[in-house]
Each structure stands twice: as structure tokens, then as C-alpha cells.
Amino acid sequence: MTDHLQPPQTQDRQPGRESEMDPRPDFMPRFPGAGRLKNKVALISGGDSGIGRAVAVAMAREGADVAILYLDEHDDAQKTVSLIEDEGHAGLAIAGDIGEEAFCRDAVAQVMERFGHIDVLVNNAAEQHEVDGLEDLSAGQLERTFRTNVFGYFFLTKAVLPHLKPGASIVNTTSVTAYNGHDTLLDYSATRGAIVAFTRALSTRYLKEGIRVNAVAPGPIWTPLIPASFDAEGVAEHGASAPMERAGQPNEVAPAYVFLASEDASYMSGQVLHPNGGNIVGS
């Protein structure tokens, strides 16, 4: 690949800031809403930027009030709240680490105090770190990646479940790496595989209570996590390996979340959707 798909760039900390990306990701919904989430409240982790921001705005356009959780990207988070409000719905941003169970309990309490109910949970926050091989993967990095990408999903779901009523929906973010692996994202790929299994197990357990649980497994998407994870040349060629030979945009992924959260997907649970640029993967 000789031509850059996007300018070489890096960011020196995770999970990255959308305001520093060149070009900025496309996050706005491309079509009018149809009220598919009217009067619903959605809670989205990692909702300040990237896929989370696009999902937040798309769900607001479909009629939902939206609360987002984020680590410490305050400017990005406030921009997302403004975008939610521009769609005519209420937004709430709460900063903290989803890898800490106490924060997840407190955040859910804040959402309940503000809105009175939660109908959609989107587990989306994640981090990833490159290593040359398993021998370079420290115990500290392994624990940290699993704490955010797996423990955080468990903690937040556990906190939300008592408030979910029949008809509620949980949508988890996994990744194409859960199916195809990634030679420099060993721990990240493992966490994404864990989330596929978590989705299936959670669906089996809670379907009898009227709660659907599904997942989305994006391929290479242009989000702040990319310049925060890879070197400048790797960022420039992000998406080149996809059959479509480009990175996807967050607003090309967000509709999958809206669909799974809505009654359009009323006969789907325990499933994974694959907006990945044409990669054919196992189920």
C-alpha cells in the first residue's frame, strides 16, 4: 500500500481525543430518524467519541435521551452532549473508570436519578495496546486491558440489570479481532473474544426476562483509539487490509446498534453483527 488512507499521526495517550484527529471522523447520522427509540433512555460507555459518539447521536435522532460514560476526555464528551441536545433530546456525561465497580454503580444511580429509567445499555468503552509478541505483554497491561474491556462490561451490566424491564436491550461492542485475531493486539483480541461469549451467555440467561442481548463486531473504524494505539505509518494505512480497502466511519457502524436496540430486532438475541468492510468471518 503506497497511498496513505489518512495522514500519518499519533496521540500519546489512550483512549485518544477526537478533537485532535485529521480528518475528523464522520459521526452524524445520514438519514432522518423514525422514532424507533422514542421515550427510551440509552446509557453508552465510551460515548464521548468514535463509535460511541456516533451511536449516541444516532439514538438521540431516533428519540432517545442519552447518558454517556467516559474516562477524562471532557471536551469530546461535552461536544457529544451538545450533539445529543441538537437532536432535541437530553444528554448527560459522567466521567470515570468503568474498570472500577463502584464507579459503575454510582454512574447508573446518577442516570436513574436524572431520567428515572434505562432501556438500552451499550457497552462500548475499550482500550488496546500493541506488543511485538507475547513475551512483551506485561502482567500489568494484561490486567488493565481486561479490566476495561471485560470487567467494565460485567460491572456496568451488573449495575444496570436491576433497572431493566421486559423489552430492554443490551448491545456489546466486540471486534473483528475476536474472529480473525491480530498479531500485535494479543490481549485486546482475547478480550473481544470474551465479549462474544459474554453476549451469548447473557442472552441465554436473561432472554426469559424479556431482555435481549446482542453485539456488534466492527472492523477497522476511524476512531481516536487508532492514533492512540499505533505508530504514524500504521495509522496512515489503517483499513488497508479490509476488502473495501479503507477504514469505516463511525456513522457506518452506529446503525447496527440502533437496529439491535430497537424493536426492529425483536426476534434477535445472542447475535453479532459485522460492519467490517467486507471481511467474511465465522459466527
C-alpha positions as CSV (number, residue, x, y, z in Angstrom):
1,M,0.0,0.0,0.0
2,T,1.7,3.2,-1.1
3,D,-1.0,5.8,-0.7
4,H,-2.0,6.9,2.7
5,L,-5.6,6.4,3.6
6,Q,-5.4,9.2,6.2
7,P,-2.5,11.5,7.2
8,P,0.2,9.9,9.4
9,Q,-0.5,10.9,13.1
10,T,-0.3,9.7,16.6
11,Q,-1.7,10.6,20.0
12,D,0.4,10.0,23.2
13,R,-2.4,8.7,25.4
14,Q,-5.4,6.4,25.4
15,P,-8.2,6.4,24.7
16,G,-7.5,9.3,22.4
17,R,-9.3,12.5,21.6
18,E,-11.5,13.0,18.5
19,S,-10.8,16.7,18.5
20,E,-7.1,16.1,17.6
21,M,-7.8,13.7,14.6
22,D,-7.2,14.7,11.0
23,P,-9.6,14.2,9.3
24,R,-12.3,14.2,11.9
25,P,-14.4,11.0,11.9
26,D,-17.9,11.1,10.3
27,F,-20.3,10.6,13.2
28,M,-23.6,12.3,12.1
29,P,-26.5,10.0,11.1
30,R,-27.1,10.1,7.3
31,F,-30.8,9.7,7.4
32,P,-33.8,11.2,9.3
33,G,-35.0,9.4,12.4
34,A,-38.1,7.3,12.5
35,G,-38.8,7.3,16.3
36,R,-37.5,3.8,16.8
37,L,-36.3,4.7,20.3
38,K,-38.9,7.2,21.2
39,N,-39.2,7.8,25.0
40,K,-36.2,5.4,25.7
41,V,-33.1,6.2,27.7
42,A,-29.8,4.8,26.5
43,L,-26.6,4.5,28.5
44,I,-23.4,4.3,26.5
45,S,-19.9,3.6,27.8
46,G,-17.1,5.2,25.8
47,G,-19.8,7.6,24.4
48,D,-17.6,10.7,24.2
49,S,-16.1,9.9,20.8
50,G,-15.6,7.4,17.9
51,I,-18.3,4.7,17.6
52,G,-19.8,5.7,21.0
53,R,-20.4,9.3,19.9
54,A,-22.0,8.2,16.6
55,V,-24.2,5.7,18.5
56,A,-25.2,8.4,21.0
57,V,-26.2,10.9,18.2
58,A,-28.0,8.2,16.2
59,M,-30.0,7.0,19.2
60,A,-30.9,10.6,20.0
61,R,-32.1,11.1,16.5
62,E,-34.3,8.0,16.9
63,G,-36.0,9.6,20.0
64,A,-33.8,8.6,23.0
65,D,-32.4,10.6,25.8
66,V,-28.7,9.5,26.1
67,A,-26.3,9.3,29.0
68,I,-22.6,8.7,28.2
69,L,-19.7,7.5,30.3
70,Y,-16.2,8.4,29.5
71,L,-12.7,8.4,31.2
72,D,-11.4,12.0,31.1
73,E,-11.9,13.4,27.6
74,H,-14.0,16.3,28.8
75,D,-14.1,18.4,25.7
76,D,-15.1,15.5,23.5
77,A,-17.8,14.5,26.0
78,Q,-19.3,17.9,26.2
79,K,-19.3,18.1,22.3
80,T,-21.3,14.8,22.3
81,V,-23.8,16.1,24.8
82,S,-24.3,19.2,22.6
83,L,-24.9,16.9,19.6
84,I,-27.5,14.9,21.5
85,E,-29.2,18.1,22.6
86,D,-29.1,19.4,19.0
87,E,-31.3,16.3,18.1
88,G,-33.9,17.6,20.6
89,H,-33.1,15.2,23.5
90,A,-31.4,15.3,26.8
91,G,-27.8,14.3,27.3
92,L,-25.7,13.5,30.3
93,A,-22.0,12.9,30.6
94,I,-20.4,11.2,33.5
95,A,-16.6,10.9,33.9
96,G,-14.9,7.9,35.5
97,D,-13.2,4.5,35.0
98,I,-15.6,1.7,34.2
99,G,-12.9,-0.8,35.4
100,E,-13.9,0.3,38.9
101,E,-17.2,-1.4,40.0
102,A,-18.0,1.4,42.4
103,F,-17.9,4.0,39.6
104,C,-20.3,1.9,37.5
105,R,-22.8,1.7,40.4
106,D,-22.6,5.4,41.1
107,A,-23.0,6.3,37.4
108,V,-26.1,4.1,37.0
109,A,-27.5,5.8,40.1
110,Q,-26.9,9.2,38.5
111,V,-28.6,8.1,35.3
112,M,-31.6,6.8,37.2
113,E,-31.9,10.0,39.3
114,R,-31.8,12.1,36.1
115,F,-34.1,10.0,33.8
116,G,-35.9,7.6,36.0
117,H,-35.3,4.5,33.8
118,I,-32.8,2.8,31.5
119,D,-34.0,0.9,28.4
120,V,-30.8,0.5,26.4
121,L,-27.3,-0.3,27.6
122,V,-24.4,-0.1,25.1
123,N,-21.1,-1.5,26.5
124,N,-18.6,0.1,24.2
125,A,-15.6,1.6,26.1
126,A,-12.3,-0.2,25.4
127,E,-8.5,0.2,25.2
128,Q,-5.8,-1.6,23.2
129,H,-2.0,-1.7,23.2
130,E,0.4,-3.1,20.6
131,V,3.0,-5.7,21.6
132,D,5.6,-7.4,19.3
133,G,4.9,-10.8,20.9
134,L,3.5,-12.5,24.0
135,E,6.9,-12.2,25.7
136,D,6.4,-8.4,25.6
137,L,3.0,-8.4,27.2
138,S,3.3,-7.4,30.8
139,A,1.1,-8.6,33.6
140,G,0.1,-5.0,34.2
141,Q,-1.0,-4.4,30.7
142,L,-2.9,-7.7,30.5
143,E,-4.8,-6.9,33.7
144,R,-5.5,-3.3,32.6
145,T,-6.9,-4.3,29.2
146,F,-9.1,-7.0,30.7
147,R,-10.2,-4.6,33.5
148,T,-11.5,-2.1,30.9
149,N,-12.7,-4.3,28.1
150,V,-14.2,-7.2,30.1
151,F,-14.5,-6.4,33.8
152,G,-16.0,-3.0,32.8
153,Y,-18.7,-4.7,30.8
154,F,-19.5,-7.0,33.6
155,F,-19.6,-4.2,36.2
156,L,-21.8,-1.9,34.2
157,T,-24.2,-4.6,33.1
158,K,-24.5,-5.8,36.7
159,A,-25.3,-2.3,37.9
160,V,-27.9,-1.7,35.1
161,L,-29.7,-5.1,35.2
162,P,-31.9,-4.4,38.2
163,H,-33.4,-1.4,36.3
164,L,-34.1,-3.1,33.0
165,K,-37.6,-4.1,32.2
166,P,-39.0,-6.5,29.6
167,G,-38.3,-5.1,26.2
168,A,-34.9,-3.6,27.2
169,S,-31.8,-4.2,25.1
170,I,-28.1,-4.6,25.8
171,V,-25.6,-4.2,22.9
172,N,-22.0,-5.0,23.4
173,T,-19.1,-3.9,21.3
174,T,-16.7,-6.7,20.3
175,S,-14.4,-6.7,17.2
176,V,-13.4,-8.5,14.1
177,T,-10.2,-9.4,16.0
178,A,-12.4,-11.8,18.1
179,Y,-12.7,-13.9,14.9
180,N,-9.6,-13.2,12.9
181,G,-7.1,-12.3,15.7
182,H,-4.4,-9.6,15.4
183,D,-0.7,-10.3,15.6
184,T,0.1,-7.2,17.7
185,L,-3.1,-6.9,19.7
186,L,-3.0,-10.1,21.6
187,D,-4.7,-9.1,24.8
188,Y,-7.2,-6.9,23.1
189,S,-8.2,-9.7,20.7
190,A,-8.7,-12.0,23.7
191,T,-10.9,-9.5,25.4
192,R,-13.1,-9.2,22.3
193,G,-13.5,-12.9,22.1
194,A,-14.5,-12.9,25.8
195,I,-17.2,-10.4,24.9
196,V,-18.7,-12.6,22.2
197,A,-19.0,-15.4,24.8
198,F,-20.4,-12.9,27.4
199,T,-23.0,-11.8,24.9
200,R,-24.2,-15.3,24.2
201,A,-24.2,-16.3,27.9
202,L,-26.0,-13.1,29.0
203,S,-28.6,-13.6,26.3
204,T,-29.3,-17.2,27.4
205,R,-29.7,-16.1,31.0
206,Y,-31.9,-13.0,30.6
207,L,-34.0,-13.7,27.5
208,K,-36.6,-15.3,29.7
209,E,-36.9,-11.9,31.4
210,G,-37.6,-10.2,28.2
211,I,-34.1,-8.6,27.8
212,R,-32.3,-9.0,24.5
213,V,-28.5,-9.1,24.4
214,N,-26.6,-8.7,21.1
215,A,-23.2,-7.4,19.9
216,V,-21.5,-5.6,17.1
217,A,-18.1,-6.6,15.8
218,P,-16.6,-3.6,13.9
219,G,-13.7,-4.0,11.6
220,P,-11.2,-1.1,11.1
221,I,-13.0,2.1,12.0
222,W,-11.6,5.6,12.1
223,T,-11.8,6.5,15.8
224,P,-9.5,8.1,18.3
225,L,-8.4,4.7,19.5
226,I,-6.4,4.3,16.3
227,P,-3.9,7.2,16.5
228,A,-3.7,6.5,20.3
229,S,-2.7,2.8,19.6
230,F,-0.5,2.6,16.5
231,D,2.6,4.4,15.1
232,A,2.1,7.1,12.4
233,E,2.6,4.8,9.4
234,G,0.2,2.2,10.9
235,V,-2.4,4.9,11.4
236,A,-1.9,6.2,7.8
237,E,-2.7,2.7,6.4
238,H,-5.4,1.8,8.9
239,G,-8.2,0.0,6.9
240,A,-6.0,-1.0,4.0
241,S,-6.4,-4.7,4.8
242,A,-10.2,-4.7,4.7
243,P,-11.7,-5.9,1.4
244,M,-13.1,-2.4,0.9
245,E,-9.5,-1.1,1.3
246,R,-10.4,1.7,3.6
247,A,-11.4,2.3,7.2
248,G,-15.0,2.6,8.0
249,Q,-16.6,5.7,9.6
250,P,-18.4,5.6,12.9
251,N,-21.7,6.6,11.3
252,E,-21.4,3.4,9.1
253,V,-21.4,1.3,12.3
254,A,-23.9,3.2,14.5
255,P,-27.0,2.0,12.6
256,A,-26.2,-1.6,13.7
257,Y,-26.5,-0.5,17.3
258,V,-29.7,1.4,16.7
259,F,-31.2,-1.7,14.9
260,L,-30.3,-4.1,17.7
261,A,-31.6,-1.7,20.4
262,S,-34.9,-1.2,18.7
263,E,-38.0,-3.3,18.1
264,D,-36.8,-3.9,14.6
265,A,-34.6,-6.5,16.1
266,S,-37.3,-8.0,18.3
267,Y,-36.5,-11.6,17.1
268,M,-32.7,-11.3,17.6
269,S,-30.8,-12.1,20.7
270,G,-27.3,-13.6,21.3
271,Q,-26.3,-12.5,17.8
272,V,-23.3,-10.5,16.5
273,L,-23.5,-8.0,13.5
274,H,-20.3,-7.5,11.4
275,P,-19.8,-4.0,9.9
276,N,-16.2,-4.7,8.9
277,G,-15.6,-3.6,5.3
278,G,-16.3,-7.0,3.7
279,N,-14.4,-9.4,5.9
280,I,-16.2,-12.8,5.9
281,V,-15.9,-14.3,9.4
282,G,-17.4,-17.1,11.4
283,S,-20.5,-16.5,13.5
